[in-house]
């Protein structure tokens, strides 16, 4: 008898639960958590918090930020990869954990190719940023100094395998110079040590680099884009400085766990695009030297694949691995 009562109760619970299609149609009905895969204070964290405030208004639910830094974004990525694919746990990341980390780590507890792309948030040019007291005043002098002092110039990064790290590797490949890599757990601690003179160089995104450059706390020697950055018209590109094809930029994107239903993806993508297209958001991002991207999930997937190929070539050529 007890067995039958249990079965009846279970059947009743199933009948009472709304069907999956209704849950997806009504999404979201509770707060959404965005896991930022780097520590607070860096570019990914800043952009995600900026967008999440507006996203909450459009979706009608709170958007909570949780920072899970470490292992070049792998810790945060793993947490989201294993979350329920219901749209209530999302990943905000720079490229590394969803592009090149499988090429760097012998094994990962998740498969980056299975994340569900939602939308690109911003694209950010990178710079060659040096401490304020560094002797070189331009890229040519920097290259000459690096070649004359092999293994003596230290360059910081956001962590092993991040864009800032791989840009340093690409620089070594392009010039034949030998630098010393000093990995940090995110942008903020790397920037702090550059300002303090504890490291010499950081291939850093243009937003924070520009503020430090203008205040005299550090100096930008070049931008790592194909063309000069409008906000820094007097700063040459690395290509102008004699390194043809030297391009390094980064981006911030929102992903979801594998098998997240299409209706949820569509709703999130539309809301993020609306936030990015708002005039006040455009104006705010311009002051921060950020380029809003947006676009479709398919376009984000294409960018991820292209970056994986580009940095994969750098990694394989230098045989970069991380234990």
FITORBA-589705 format. One record per residue: x, y, z of N, C-alpha, C, O in turn. Coordinates in steps of 0.001 Angstrom, whole numbers, plus 524288, in hexadecimal, padded with zeros to 5 digits. Atoms other than C-alpha are relative to their C-alpha. Example, Ala and Ser with C-alpha at 12.3 -4.5 7.8 and 13.67 -1.06 7.14 Angstrom:
<nodes>
8037A7FB5A800008300C7EE6C81E7880384804B080000807908049D80299;7FCCC7FB5A7FFC4835667FBDC81BE47FCFE80442802DA7FEFB8089680383;
</nodes>
This chain:
<nodes>
803487FB48800008000080000800008036E804EF8000080273808A17FD16;7FC847FB7D7FFB980AEC8096980397802A3800F27FAC280397805647F92F;7FD7C7FF958051E81142806547F6807FC7D802E07FC2D7FE448063D7F93C;803A97FD838039F8051080A537EF207FF44805C3801447FED8809037FDBE;800967FA817FE7280398816D97F707804B58033C7FE2180425807B67FC77;7FB4F7FD4E801D6811B081A597F3A57FFB7801057FA2980117805457F862;8007B7FF63805A480F2A818297E52E7FC04804337FE957FCD2807497FAFB;804017FC0E80108802D5820597E5AA80219805748011F80122809217FE2D;7FDCC7FAEB7FE9880A0482B5B7EC7F803EA801D27FBDA8040A8066A7FA71;7FC2A7FEA3803FC814F182AE67E2717FD51801BD7FAFA7FEF58057D7F875;802E37FE94804BD80B3B82B477D7477FD888055D800907FD6C808757FCE2;8025E7FADD7FF0E8046A836D37DD79803EE804617FF87802BE808927FD80;7FBE97FC038004D8112583E2D7DE9A801708011F7FA5C8025A8059B7F8E5;7FEC27FF3E8057F8140483BE87D0477FBC6803237FD3A7FCEB8067C7F9F8;804497FD258026F80697840C57CC677FFEB805B4801AE7FE78809267FEA8;800197FAA97FDF4807FE84CC57D504804658034D7FDCA803DA8080F7FD54;7FB827FD14801FB8154B8507E7CF6D7FECC802197FA987FCAF7FF3F7F75A;800F57FDD78053081467859937C3C8803747FD5B7FBFD807EE7FC1D7FD38;7FCCC8027A8040681936853897B706804B9803657FEAD804BF8081D7FF9D;7FB2C7FD3880137826C88572E7B2457FF08804967FC5480171808B57FCE2;8010B7FBBE803B88214185F4E7A7267FDD8804CC802C47FF1E8093580155;8022B7FB967FD13819A3867AC7B0D580442802A380338804648076D803A2;7FBB47FDD07FCEE825B28695A7B96880382803647FC9380541807907FE35;7FCB37FD068038C82D8086DE77ADB87FD3F804F97FE277FFB48090F7FD88;802FA7FB76801CE822A7877057A9357FFC4804328043280007808D980301;8007D7FC4E7FBB08216F87D477B6A380543801DA8021E8056F8054B80579;7FABA7FEAE7FE1B8303787E3A7B8BF8010C805D17FF6A7FFA6808287FB74;7FE6E802347FAE98355F884427C1507FBE38011C804297F9328051780403;803AE7FF557FBAB82D2A8827E7CD72802CC8008C8053E80048800F280952;7FCE87FF447FB3E83838883CC7D7538053C802657FE8180670802C47F9DD;7FB097FD6C801348459788A6C7D87B803AA7FCA57FCAE803AF7F7DA7FD0A;7FC208027980361850328873D7CE958056D8010580246806948055B803FF;7FAA37FF6B7FE1B85E43884E27D2BE803C47FFE57FB5F8039C7FC557F825;7FBD37FFF9803E586999888C57C9F1805267FF18802D1806BE8023A80619;7FAEA801477FDC087667882527CDB8804378029E7FCAA804CE8015E7F80F;7FBA67FD6F802AD881DE88B197CA07804E17FCC88010B806427FBD18058C;7FBBD803C47FF5C88D9E882747C78F8053880271801678093E7FFD08013D;7FB487FD5E7FE1C8978B88C8F7CC3D7FEAB8030B804F47FA158040F805F9;801107FD357FB178990B893DC7D92D7FD99805657FF0D7FDA7807507FAA4;802387FAB780085892558A0F67DBC380421803F37FE47808C6803557FF5B;7FC937FBA480147898158AD527D614802268000B7FA8B80422804137F8D3;7FDFF8002D8054D89BEF8A8D97C8777FBE7801697FBF97F77F802CF7FD4A;8037D7FE7D8043A895DF8AB627BB427FB0E7FCCD7FFB77F6D07FEFB7FF1D;804A2803578004B88CBD89FA47BB1A7FC2D801518045E7F778801C18037F;8034D7FECE7FB74887B18A2C47C8AA7FD4B805457FF547F89E805B98005A;8022E7FABF8009A885A88B1387C5B47FBA6800117FBF67F775802367FCEF;803DB8000F8043787E6D8AEE37B8EC7FB257FCED801987F6C17FE938008A;80478803407FE71875E78A41E7BE9C7FC8C802D6803EB7F7C2802A380384;8031C7FD1A7FC27871B48AC767CA1E7FD188048B7FD747F8A7805B97FEDE;8027F7FBA5802BE86ED18B7DA7C11F7FB2C7FE227FD007F70B800987FD32;804528020D8031D8663E8AFA67B84C7FBD17FD7D8035D7F72E7FDEC8022B;803CB802D97FCCE85FD38A7AB7C30B7FBF5803968027B7F76F802128031C;803BA7FC4E7FDAD859A48B3B07C9417FB83801227FC467F6F9801337FDDA;803FE7FEE4803EE852768B6D27BCA07FD077FB0F7FE6C7F8627FB3B7FD32;8026F804F58017884FD78A88B7B9A27FBB27FE88803D57F7AA7FC6C80245;803F2801307FC03848698A6FD7C66A7FAEB802E47FEEE7F6B3800B17FFA3;804B57FCF68012E83EF58B1CC7C27A7FD057FDA27FB677F8377FD717FB73;8029880215804A283C3C8AB8D7B54A7FDA97FA9F800EE7F9A67F94B7FEA3;801F8805477FF0783A6389DCE7BA837FC3C7FFBA804987F9887FBD080547;803A47FFE57FB9B832C98A1C27C6A4801AD7FCAF804957FE807FB74807F9;7FDF2803177FBA583B81899DD7CFBB805708020C801668082B804447FE1E;7FAC47FE6A7FE54847AE89CB87D7B5804217FCCE7FD1D803497F8397FBED;7FB8C802B18025A854B4899447D15C8048480072803DA80679804B7804E2;7FC0B800347FBE285ECC895117DB6E8053D7FE7B7FDAB8058F7FAD57FA8D;7FAB98012F801E886D768952C7D8B3802F47FCE68041B802F47FE47808B7;7FCA8803237FC8E8764488ABE7DE8E8054B7FF477FD5E8059A7FD177F919;7FABE800958022A884F088B407DC418025D7FACC8019A802997F9838063B;7FD3F804EB7FF0D88BCF87E207DAE9804EC800017FCA9805077FDA97F877;7FB287FFAA802E9899AE881207D68A803817FB4F800FC802867F82280476;7FC2C804297FF498A517877EC7D51F8009A7FCA17FB317FCD47FBB47F85B;7FEB38037B804598ABB986F3B7CB087FE43802357FAC27FBEF7FF757F792;801407FD77805008A9E4878F77BFF07FA3F7FF977FE957F8DC7FF387F9FE;8059D8002C800EE89B35878737C18A7FD9F7FA9C800547F8DC7FA117FFF1;80203805598000989A08869A97C28D7FC557FED3804847F8937FBE5803E0;80334801347FB6E89433869877D0327FA71801F67FF3A7F6AF7FF1F80035;805337FDEF80103888EE872697CCA67FD517FD2E7FB8D7F8A07FC237FBCA;8024A802B88047C886EE86B9E7BF9E7FDFC7FA9D8018A7F9CD7F8FE7FFCF;801B6805317FE4E8862685E497C6157FAE48005A803197F7677FD1D8026C;804BB7FF6A7FCDC87BE7863287CFB67FB2F800C27FC927F70B7FE927FDA9;804747FF0F803778732C867EA7C4B97FEFC7FB4C7FC807FA7D7F9F97FB6C;800978049980360875B485C217BC187FCA87FBCC802A07F98B7F92D80010;802CA804117FD158703E853417C6C37FACB801D58023C7F8147FED0804CF;804F67FDF47FDF9864A685C0E7CA137FB717FE167FCAA7FC277FC467F845;804B38016B802ED856BC8592A7C5FF7FF78803977FB3C800458084F7FBB2;800927FCBD804B18544E85DDF7B8077FAA28029C7FFC27F7A5801D27FC13;8052E7FDA47FF9D8489F865EF7BC2A8001B805F37FF787FC1E808898002D;7FF9A7FA64800C484DBC873A67B99E800E180323804F480129807EF804C1;7FF627FD2D7FB1284FAB876F97C7F3805A780036801EB806CA802B2805E0;7FA6A7FFA47FEDE85E77874E97C82D802D5800CF7FADD802AF7FD757F76C;7FD4F7FEA0804D08669A87B9E7BDB7805BF8010E801188074F801DC80592;7FA637FF0F7FF8B8751387D997BB208016E8050A7FD2F80006805CF7F8A6;7FD9F7FB698027587BB288AAB7B893805DE7FF107FFE5808427FE40803FD;7FA738015680059889718887F7B382802C5803217FBC88005B805427F836;7FC877FE6C80436894D388D677AB9D800D07FB237FC967FE877F70F7FDB5;7FF9B8047B8039289935884617A085801F67FAE7802637FFDE7F6C180126;7FD09804B87FE8F8A21987ABE7A7BF7FCC77FB278014A7FD997F7177FED9;8028C804DD7FE7A898A2871467AE5A7FC717FD9B7FBE07FB1B7F9007FC3B;8036C8023E804068901986FB47A24A802AC7FFB77FAAD800287FE8B7F6C0;7FD2C8007E804F589AB586FFF797E1804D47FC8E8009C804C57F8047FF04;7FAD98027E8005C8A8D286C2679A64801917FC8E80496805627F9A880430;7FE39803037FB758A956865EE7A7D48008F7FA227FEFE803FF7F7B28014E;7FF1C80595801198A78C8581B7A25C8054A7FEF17FD7A807587FA9D7FDE0;7FAE0800AB802708B42E85A5579ACB8046E800C4803EA808E47FF4C802E2;7FC047FEA67FC238BB5985EC07A70E800387FC2E8048B804697FB0680697;800528038D7FB868B6B8855717B1A07FF977FA5B7FE197FCE67F9387FA47;8001C805818018C8B8E1846D67B0DD7FA8F7FDB6800507F9217FA587FD31;80567801DB7FF918AB03844817B55C7FCAB8043D802897FE7E8072B805E2;803B37FC517FDC689F1C84CAF7B8787FB247FCFF801AF7F9A67F9357FF20;804C1802AB7FE3789300848A77C0377FB21801DA7FD187F6C1800EC7FEDD;804777FE488032C88A6484ECE7B5C0801D0800677FA5580680800827F940;7FEE47FFA0805968899D84FCD7A6F17FE44805587FE0C7F994806397FD6B;8017D7FAB48019488A0A85E117A26D7FC9D8003A7FB1D7F97F803D57FA7C;803017FFE4804DD8843F85A90795347FA347FEEE800DA7F70A7FFBA7FD52;8057F801517FEF98778E8565F79BC17FCF980465802B87F83D803F480373;802E07FB957FDD5874558636B7A2247FC31802207FBEF7FD2B801E57F73B;803DA7FD9C8037186861869F879C8980138805D07FF84800EB8089A8036C;7FEEA7FA678008E86C0F87754796D67FB098033F8008F7F6F3801E57FE69;804717FC727FF628630C8826879AE9801018050C7FCFF7FE188064D7F961;7FECD7FB24802BF8695588F3C796998055280216801968071780148805FC;7FB647FCF27FEC8875C58970C795C97FE4380503802BD7FA648076A80134;8012B7FB067FD73875B28A29479F1780345804577FD9380120807EF7FB34;7FCA57FBE1801FF881748AAC379B39804EA7FDB77FD8C806807F9557FEBA;7FAD6801368021D88DE58AA5879338803AF8044C801C980231808DD801FF;7FC547FC467FDC6899FE8B0EF7987F8055A7FF677FD71807937FB247FD8A;7FAA38003D801F68A6D38B447791B1803D47FF618048A802BD8010A808EB;7FBDF8006B7FC1A8B32E8B0E27990F8044E803F57FEF28048A806477FABE;7FBAD7FC55800688BF338B94379B70804FD7FD8480204804E07F9AF804EC;7FAFE801347FD938CD958B7D479E48800DD804378041280223808AB802C8;7FFD17FC507FBA18CDEC8BE497ABAD804CF7FED980350805B97FA5C804C7;7FB4F800BC7FCD38DA838C06C7B35A7FFAB8035A804EE7FCC48072F80516;7FFCF7FCD57FB3C8DD548C57E7C10880218805687FEA8804FA806097FADC;7FEBE7FA8A801428DF408D4337C17F805D68010E7FFA08077B8047F7FCB2;7FA5B7FF127FFF68EDE38D3427C418803007FC8F7FC2D807CF7FC947FC38;7FD4680389803978F0E48C9537B95D80342803387FC1F80159807277FA1E;7FC857FCBA8032D8FC798CE3F7B1397FE54800C27FA507FF74804DB7F811;8018A7FF7C8057D8F6A08CBBC7A3A87FB66803BF7FF6F7F7B08038F8027D;8041D7FC1D800D38EE308D6CE79E4B7FC837FEBE7FB4E7F882801497FA86;80337801AC804648E8F78D0007921C800F67FA327FF09804347F7C7801A3;7FFAC805A6800DD8E76A8C25878C86805647FE677FE0B807857FA6F7FFBA;7FAD38015C802088F4358C281784F58040B7FFC380467807417FC3080497;7FC6A800077FB888FBA48C6137915C7FEDB7FB5F8039A8026C7F903805CE;80177804657FCA48F4008BBCB798E2802377FAE77FDDE804637F7C5800CD;7FE02804CD8026C8F7A88B11078F36805F17FFBD80091808187FBA3801DE;7FA4B7FFE77FF8A905EA8B54378F45801B37FED680599805717FBF180677;7FEAF800D97FA809062F8B58379E267FF147FA4580180802337F7EA8044D;8013D805757FEB98FFA98A82079EFD804187FC487FDC7805A57F88480057;7FC158036B80266909688A2127959A8054B80085802AF8084B7FCC5802FE;7FAFD7FF217FD52914D18A82D79CE77FFF47FDF080594804107FD52807FF;80085801D97FA9890F8E8A3347A9ED7FC747FB318003A7F8517FB5E802AD;80353804A78001B90A448956A7A77F7FEF67FDD580571802867FD3E8089E;8017D8024F7FB00902C488FC47B2F17FFE5803BF8048A7FF808021080906;7FFF67FC307FBBF9030C89C6F7BAB17FB0980351800407F9E6805A88044B;804E07FD03800058F6408A2F47B6A67FB957FC71801C57FAD57F8357FF9F;80469803147FE0A8EA8389E0C7BE4D7FAE9802207FDC27FA07806DA7FDA8;805267FE42801C98DCEE89E577B87B7FBC07FD30803117FBCE7F86A803A3;804568021E7FCF88D0AD89C7E7C0877FBB27FE1D7FC5D7FB747FFA37F7CE;804A98019E802E48C457895AF7BC0F7FB947FF0D803D27FC647FEF08088F;8048F8012E7FCC68B6AE892E07C105800097FA56801DC7FCC37F8C580503;7FFA1805807FE8E8BABB884B87C267802097FCDF7FB6C801EB7FEB27F6F9;7FE1380373804188C08D879767BAC57FBC97FEF97FBEE7F7637FD8D7FD41;803A48012C804358BA0C877FC7AD967FC5A804667FE867F970803EC7FABA;803687FB9A8014D8B3108850F7ADB580235802F37FB44806A7802157F9A7;7FE487FD0A804928B3CD88E707A23F804EA8031F80129808638037A7FDDB;7FB5C7FCEC7FEA98BDB2896EB7A96F804E77FC9A8001E8091E7FE637FEA4;7FB94803A88000A8C67F88B047AB3E8017F7FE9B7FA6A806107FEF57F8F4;7FEDD801CA8054B8C5448863F79D3B801EC8046F7FC7E804D08037D7F8C5;7FDF57FB91802F68C7A3893F5797ED805D3800A180108808D1801EB7FD7E;7FA6F7FFEA7FEC28D49F893C179F15802FD7FBCB7FD108074F7FCB67FB2B;7FD9180445802FA8D7B3886A0798CC8006A8017B7FA3E804688008C7F7BA;7FFFF7FE51805768D3ED88C1E78B8880434804207FF0A806B7804227FAF0;7FBEE7FC028006E8DCF6897BF78DED805647FD6F7FFC4808AF7FEF67FC9D;7FAFA802C58001C8E84288E86790E9800DE7FD647FAB5805307FD837F89B;7FF8E802968050B8E575886F97846F80130803E87FBA880438802C57F819;7FF6A7FC1D804268E4D28936677C4180544802C3800258072E8048C7FC1C;7FB3A7FCE37FF6E8F13D899A3781A5804D87FCCF80147809367FEA88007C;7FB8B803137FE418F9DB88EA37869F801D68017280570805B87FF5780755;7FE9F7FE697FAAD8FA468954D793F17FE5C7FBC8803E47FAE57F8A3802CA;8014D803AA7FBD48F9D388D637A07F7FE4F80313804D380172805D280738;8022B7FD507FB808F0F0892A77AB377FEF07FC0C804557FF187F75380370;8015F8035E7FB938ED6F88D477B8A07FA47800DA801547F8A98053380295;8059F7FFAE7FF078DF0D88A467BAA37FED47FFAC805CF800CB7FC3C8088A;801AC7FFF97FA858D8E988DA97C7D37FA037FFDF8000D7F78C803F07FF59;805B780056800218CAD38889D7C88F7FD7D801CA8051C7FF96800EA80959;8030E7FE447FB798C0B088EAC7D1B47FA8B7FD967FFA37F9337FB0A7FBCA;80562802027FFF38B2D088B197D5687FC388046A7FE757F8CF805E880181;803847FBED801CE8AC2C8959E7CD55802D8805067FEA1807928057F7FF5E;7FDC57FB13801D68AE3D8A35B7C819801CF8037D80472806228059680454;7FEEA7FC387FBD68ADC88AB3D7D4A7805467FF20802AA80844802DD8031D;7FAE6800AF7FD738B9768A4F87DBA880499800CF7FC48808BC802A57FDE5;7FBD67FF27803D38C17E8A53E7CF1D800F5805D37FF378056E807957FF05;7FF927FA57800A58BEA28B3B47CD3B802918027B804CA805F0805DF80448;7FDCC7FDCA7FB318C1CE8B6B37DB6A805EA7FF3F80043808C0802CA801D9;7FA5C800F77FFCE8CF338B0667DA53802EB802DD7FBB38077A8043B7FC60;7FD867FCD8804158D2038B7597CD7F800A7805A0801E1804D3807F080148;7FFBC7FAA87FDF28CECA8C47E7D3B2804228006980444806EC80450804A1;7FC307FFFF7FBC08D71B8C0CF7DF758058C7FEFB7FE40809287FF3C8016B;7FAC2800E8802008E2A98BDB77D6A3802207FA9A8010D806D07F9B28007B;7FE378054F7FED08E3288AF567DA6E8008A7FCA77FB19803627F8C67FB17;7FF638027A805238E1928AB057CC37800AF8045B7FC007FF66808DF7FD08;7FEA27FC09803E78E5A88B1EF7BFB97FBB38010F7FC047FAEF805837FA60;8036F7FF9F804938DB208AF467B59F7FADF7FD21801057FAA77F96180405;80503802BA7FFF78CCE58AB8A7B41B7FD62800FC7FAC57FC7E8057C7F952;8031E7FF72804B78C5EC8A8F17A7507FA4E80047801CF7F7BC7FC4A80295;804E57FF107FD328B97C8AEE37AC8F7FBFD802A57FC847FD5B805617F8CE;8042E7FDA1803228AC488B30E7A73180022805F280071802008082680449;7FF407FA64800AF8AB1D8C1207A2DD7FD2E80351804167FEF78079E8054C;803117FCC07FC688A0E98C5D47ACAC8032580196804CC803DE8063C805CD;7FCFE7FEB37FB468A8F08C4E17B92A805638021B7FE9A80797805458017A;7FADC7FE0D8019E8B5948C7307B1BC7FFD7805DD7FEF580375808B180064;800737FA768015A8B0C98D46A7ACDA7FFF180369804DF8027D8077C8050C;800407FCE37FB2C8AD938D9447BA7B8054E800518029E806CE804748048F;7FACD7FFF77FD9C8BAF08D54B7BF92803DC8033A7FCCA8073A805E87FEEF;7FC9B7FD068037C8C1A68DB327B3BE7FF3F805E1800C780307808D38012F;801277FA6D7FF7E8BADC8E8487B5398017A8022880563802C5806C1805EE;7FE9A7FE3B7FABC8BD858E8DB7C3CB805DB7FF9E80113807BB801728051C;7FA608007E7FF558CBE08E5987C1E6801AA7FB6B8035C806497FAE580496;7FE998047A7FCBA8CB428D92F7CA0E802717FB8F7FCD9804FC7F8207FF0F;7FDA4803CC8038E8CF4C8D1037BE367FFF78027D7FA987FD9C8069E7F9D9;7FFB27FDB4805368D22E8D34D7AFC77FE7C7FBFE7FBDD800387F7837FC08;8016080342804768CC0A8CDB07A378803F48010A7FBAB8049E8057D7F9F9;7FC527FF6F804538D6468CB2F799097FD707FEEC7FABB7FF16801077F6BC;8029E8014F804E98CD078C57B78EDD7FAC17FD79801237F9D37FB8780570;804D4803037FFCB8BF868BFFE78C4E800BA7FB407FC838039E7FB737F8AD;7FF2A804EC802D08BE788B214787567FB867FEE87FC3D7F9CA7FA747FBB5;8044280077803C38B3E68B49777D3C80208801337FA8D8065F8032D7F9ED;7FE5E7FF12805668B4628B58276E6C80053805D27FEC5803B1807857FBC8;7FFF07FA53800B18B1328C41776EDC8008C802A1805527FF9D8003C80962;7FF957FD0C7FB2A8B3AD8CE9C778E87FAAC800848029F7F69E8007A80009;804C77FF667FCF18A9A88D035783B57FE86805CB80010801CE8091180159;801877FA758004C8A1C68DCE47821C8010F80311804FC8026C807AC804C2;7FF247FD4C7FB128A3128E01D79090805CA8011780112807208044080470;7FA5A7FF5E7FF3E8B1EE8DF2578F7080298800FC7FAB5805C47FDD27F8F5;7FE2A7FF28805628B50F8E5497823B805E68006D7FF6C807F67FF8D7FB2B;7FA537FF53800528C35F8E7B478584803057FAFC80132807CE7FADE800C5;7FD6A804F07FEA68C62C8D99D7898D800177FC757FB317FBF57FB497F907;7FFAE80354804AC8CB318D10477E597FE2E7FA71801117FDBB7F8C58058D;801218058F7FF8E8C7388C31D77BA9805207FCF78001A8093A7FF077FEAE;7FB578034C800128D0BC8B7F277D5D801CA7FF217FA61806757FE9A7F95A;7FEA0800B68057C8D0338B63876EA7802FF804B47FDF0806C78041B7FB07;7FD2F7FB48801908D4538C44E76C88805868000B8024480921802427FFFB;7FAE28001E7FD698DF898C1C6775DE803977FBC67FDC1807F47FB097FFA3;7FC98803B8802A38E4AE8B70E76CF17FED37FA4B800EB802127F6F47FFB7;8017F805757FF238DD5C8AAA6770DF7FB237FECA7FCC27F6CD7FF017FED3;80486800EC8036C8D4928A742765377FC997FB84801ED7FE8C7F76F8038E;803B1804167FE768C85D89F88768757FF407FF52805C87FC757FBC780774;8006A8008B7FA518C9A68A1A9777107FAD78026A801CA7FA5E8072E8023A;805337FE3F7FE498BB7A8A28177B947FE627FCCE804BB7FE9E7F801804A9;801ED8029B7FB448B64F89F62789217FBB08034D8025F7FC8A807C4803F3;8044B7FD677FD478A9208A30978E717FD527FBFB803777FE997F75880354;802C58039F7FC8C8A01289D297985C7FA4180171800157F8AD805647FDD5;8059A7FF0C7FFBB891AB89C6A79B427FDC97FD99804EE800557FA8080796;802DF8022D7FB92887C7899557A5C57FAE17FDCC7FDED7F838800567FAD4;804A48028F8022487CA888FF27A3377FCDD7FD448043C7FEDA7FC038086E;8037D802EF7FC9387110889647A9A77FED97FAB67FD8A7FD3C7FA657F905;8012F80555801B386F8F87AA17A8817FC597FD7D803EF7FBB07FF678084B;80381802F67FC9A8660B870D87AE3A801B17FA4380004804BE7F8A47FCAC;7FEA5805937FFE4867288627C7B20D7FE5C7FD357FB037FAF07FF117F831;801998030D8048F866588582E7A7697FA2C7FEA9800357F7F87FDCC80465;8057880199800AB858A5855177A2667FC12803E88024A7F7A1802778036F;803C87FC027FE5F85287861E07A6FA7FBF6800A87FBAB7FD73801677F728;804187FFD8804068455A8626F79FD48002E804F17FCA8801688092D7FE95;7FFD47FBAF803C18447C86B1A793C67FC98804A5801947FE5280917800F3;803297FB707FE888391787380798E08029E80365804318021C8082D80416;7FD3F7FD0C7FBEB8413A8776D7A4CC804A3802EB7FD9A8059C807737FEE0;7FB927FD86802A384D1C87A3079C4E7FE2C804C67FCF68009E808E97FD29;802197FBB380323844E3882A6793537FE74804A08036A7FF8B8091D80215;801B97FBC97FC8583F1488A6579E9B804AA802D780265804B7807A5802A2;7FB597FD967FDB984C4688CBE7A50A802FA8032F7FBF1804AA8078F7FD01;7FD267FD4E80420852BA89066798357FD57805297FE8F7FFED8092A7FDEE;802E87FB41801628480389A29794E080097804298043B8014A808C58030C;7FF977FC447FBAD848B98A0667A2638056A8027580031805E48072880115;7FAAE7FDEF7FFE78578C8A1D17A1DA800D5803D07FB7D80345807E67FC2E;7FF7F7FC7980474856DE8A7D77944A7FD2880528800EB7FF0C8094A7FF59;802E47FB387FEBC84C998B18A79901803288036C803C98036C808308032D;7FCD37FD197FC30855488B55E7A47880498802A77FD46805B48073A7FE42;7FB647FDE9802A0861268B73E79BB37FEA58045D7FC2D801CB807E07FB3F;801907FC22803E68597F8BF3A791C27FDCD80501802607FD2C808E67FFA0;802437FB5F7FD79853DE8C8CF79BB2803D3804937FFB980877803E1800C5;7FC7F7FB738008E859508D69E799778034A80117804DE807E58026980472;7FD017FEE47FB4385D388D8447A7B5804567FC07800CF8087F7FD62802CE;7FBF4803FC7FF92864B18CB5B7A76780453801007FC0C808F1800727FD47;7FC217FEC18040386B668CF1279AB58038E80470801D480852804358013B;7FCF67FB7E7FE3386F928DC0F7A093803A67FE7C804798082880027804A2;7FCDB8018E7FB89874618D5D17AD23804A07FCAE7FE4F808F67FD558004A;7FBC38035B801D087C538CB997A5FD80415803167FCEE808B8801D27FD12;7FC427FCC6802E28826D8D5E879D50803CC802AD803B5808758030F80297;7FC947FD767FC32887A18DCF87A93C803D17FC1580266807F47FD9780454;7FC998040B7FDD588D728CFF67ADAF803697FD717FBD4806377F9B07FCE8;7FCDC801FC8045F893BB8CD837A04F7FE9B7FA587FEA9801FA7F7417FD2E;801DD805388013488B7C8C15A79E507FC94800217FB217F9E8803FF7FA1E;8033A80068804B2884EF8BCE2791C27FBB17FC01800EC7FCD27F75A8015D;80440803BF7FF72877618B6DB7938B7FFB67FC9C7FB1C800637FE8B7F6C2;800148039780474876038AAD978AE77FA8C7FDD77FF157F8277FEF87FB11;8051C80263800C6869718A33578CE08001A7FC057FBA2803EA7F92A7FAFC;8005D803CB80441864EE89B417813A7FD3F7FB098019C7FB3B7FAA5805F5;802CD804E87FF1D85F4888DA97804A803857FC03802B3808497FCA3802C2;7FCD08043C7FDDB863AA881587875D803827FD7D7FBDE807E77FBED7FD09;7FCDC802538042D8686287C2177A40804CD8035D7FED4809068014F7FDCD;7FB8A7FC8C800E3870FA8881B77859803FC7FF8E80463808B17FFBE8036E;7FC6B800D97FBA9876AB8863A785E6803037FAE97FF3C807B87FAB480033;7FD6B8050C800DF87996878047828D8044E8007F7FBEB8086A7FE0E7FC6F;7FC0C7FF3D80416880EF87C6D77652804CF802C8802308093980167800DD;7FBA37FD2B7FDA888943885FA77E38803357FC608037D808047FC7C80367;7FD4F803B67FC8A88C7287B7278838803607FC417FCCE807D97FB327FE39;7FD08803A68034D890AA8721277D74804B8802A77FD83808F2800607FD40;7FBAF7FD2D80285898F887C5F7769C804618011A803E0808F88008880290;7FC047FEF67FC0989FF58801878338802C67FB00801AB807767FB0C802BF;7FD98804FD7FE9E8A246871DE78679804297FE877FBFE808557FC997FD68;7FC2880122804168A9228702D7795B804B8803A28006F80931801E380024;7FBB87FC2C7FFE08B11887CBC77A9F803C87FEE2804758087E7FE6E8039D;7FC97800CE7FB8F8B63187A5F78851802027FA6B800378061E7F9618027C;7FE1A80562800488B73386BD2785E2805197FFAD7FCFA808967FCAA7FE5A;7FB207FFE8803088C19686EBB77BAE8048A801F280357808DC7FFDA80309;7FBED7FDE77FC8F8C937876D1785AF801A37FBDC803FE806487FB08804EC;7FEF3803EB7FBF18C80F86C357900C8032E7FB777FDDB806F97F9C780048;7FD3F8047C8023C8CC70861357871A80584801697FE39809277FE537FECF;7FAD77FE5D801DF8D7B0868F378146803E28008880479808837FF5F803DA;7FC8C7FF3F7FB738DD1F86BFF78ED47FFD07FB5E803B28029D7FB478079A;80097804A27FCA68D90C85EDA794AE7FEA9801A58059D800F07FFAB8095C;8019A7FE1E7FAD18D269865FF7A0007FC747FBF9802847F89D7FA5080026;8035A803857FCFD8CCBD85CE07AA3F7FFB9801E4805A580324804B680784;800BD7FEAC7FA7E8C79685E777B8097FEE37FB03802EF7FB6A7F80880174;800C3804C47FCE58C89B853C87C2337FAF08005C803247F99C7FCBB80600;
</nodes>
